[in-house]
Amino acid sequence: MLTGKIAVVTGSTSGIGLGIAQAFAEQNADVVVNARTQTPETDALVEQLNGLGTGRVIFAAADLLQQTEIEAMMAKVKSDLGPVDILVNNAGMQHVAPIEDFAPDKWDMVLSLNLTAAFHTMRLALPDMKNKNWGRIINVASAHGQVASVNKSAYVASKHGLIGLTKVCALETAESGITANSICPGWVRTPLVEDQIVARAEKSGRSVEEEARDLLSEKQPSKQFATPDQLGAAAVFLCSDAASQMTGSSLTMDGGWTAV
Ligand code: NAD
């Protein structure tokens, strides 16, 4: 379905980003996999993704905390593959502390990666999308883009901001063939969440699996994790013709978290 489309997925060597990159590769898109640095592991991953479909999968290193590296990545994509058709802003990070103890440099880092990096990739991708009169921007926000939790001030602020940025983009492109949407997962068992489960287990002395069960039952009424594959399928749907009138929306995949 995505043959001939060029897709950039930021932070796509693990977790949800990898699930989305895999789903796009299976749909024959050309896919740009991104992480901070290229390693033998990222080379092996790109080789594996290249076997999934007929598109070309390449790697573009960029530390998305650095504006110049974002600009270099987007320029490399254009020269190696062509103008971007599908942009998925997925890279993100978490830091947990009450506001009064929240280190200001951590605040800046979370806002910079989760929100400002998406602004930069979007401003760089939009001119080519407008020229082609087609584009898909998918921002991986969170249930925390819609509701809050204690000790996650920077994350919640960044994800609420990302949903707002996505809506502005949807309005600015409304009369074109471009759509901009957010996906809002609840808990997905990726390295980002595993770190939080392990930290809870270390603090409580209980097992990691007990803490995983508690984490789910506190927030996610389904009591099941969403999976990177499911997020990948949602991203493919947002790229389809069926979703051409879906813009400015926040697609929840949170087991009922934000329904309460
Ligand atoms: P993850 O840790 O597996 O993925 C984060 C990705 O971001 C990694 O691939 C990492 O390499 C990349 N990254 C981090 N810093 C970077 C930098 N400076 N430059 C480039 N890349 C960088 O975690 P995940 O859960 O798959 O997270 C992906 C997105 O999904 C994040 O935006 C996260 O906020 C969001 N999300 C996750 C969950 C969840 O439960 N896992 C829920 C809601 C939203």
Residues whose N, C-alpha, C, O or C-beta is under 5 A from the ligand:
A	BS01	NAD	G11 S12 T13 S14 G15 I16 G17 A35 R36 A62 D63 L64 L65 N90 A91 G92 M93 V140 A141 S142 A143 P185 G186 W187 V188 T190 P191 L192 V193
